């Protein structure tokens, strides 16, 4: 399976986690929405919900999200989270 298939699968699975666990509907989701801050005015997630997503991502993808990505603010948009997941899959 090539990286493009992996990228698409990660994207679909990540969106599914958001939809299932937080009851958000991502139908009609545009590419620029992937760069919106999940804690910002568009998504309005609470920090506790983002933490829940963090643990669910680690469980579903069987990856460990590096602490530095959290500290550097890289776990705040869907596109950044997808990149973290893809990088951790490559490391495995």
N, C-alpha and C positions, 0 to 999 in steps of 0.2 A: 504494500500500500504506500503510495507516494505522499509527500508532504502536503499536497493540495487536498487529497482525500482526508488526511489527518486533520488539516485545518478546518475543513468543512464539518467533519464529525465533531471536533472539539467545539466549534461554534454552535452547532445544533444541540449538543448535549448541555452546554453552558446555558443556552437560552431555555432549554427544557427544565433545568434545575431552577432557574429564576421563576419560570411560570408555575411549576409544580409547588415549590416550597414557599413562594411568597404571593401566590395567587395574582401575579401580574400577567397581563395579556400582551405579548410582544408581536402580535399580528400586525403587519404593516410597518414593522421595525425598519428604519432606514439606517444606512451605513453611518451617517453622522451622529445618530443616536448612540452608537457604540462608543463614541468619544465623550458622551455626557457623563458628568460625575454622578455616580449612583446615590450619593448623599445630597446631591443638589436639587434644584427646584423641579426638574423634570421627573426624576424617579422617586425622590423623597424617601429613600430608604433610611431607616434608623441604623445607627452603628451596630446594634445588636443583630439586626437582620443581615448586615454585611458580614458579621462574624459567623452567623449561621451558614451563609453561603460559603465562607472560607472553609469551614469544617466539612461541608457537603462536597465541595470540590475535591478536597484531599481524599475523601472517602471514595467518591465515584470514579475519579481518574487515577486513584492509587498513587498520588504524588505528595511530596512535602513542599509546601510553599515556603521559600526562604524568608526569614525574618527581615532581611535587608529590603526585600520588595515591599513589605508593609511599611517599614520605616521611611523609605524613599517615596512613599505615596504612589506606588505602582499598582495598588490593589483598589482602584477607585472607579475604573470604567470597564465596560465589557471588553473593549479591545485590548486594554492593558492586561486584564485578567486572562484573556485568551492567550496572549503572548507568554505570560508566566507559565500557564499550563503546557503550552507547546515546548517551551524551553525545558521544563522539568521532565517531560516525556522523552525528549532527546537525551537528557542526562542519564536516564535509566538504562 
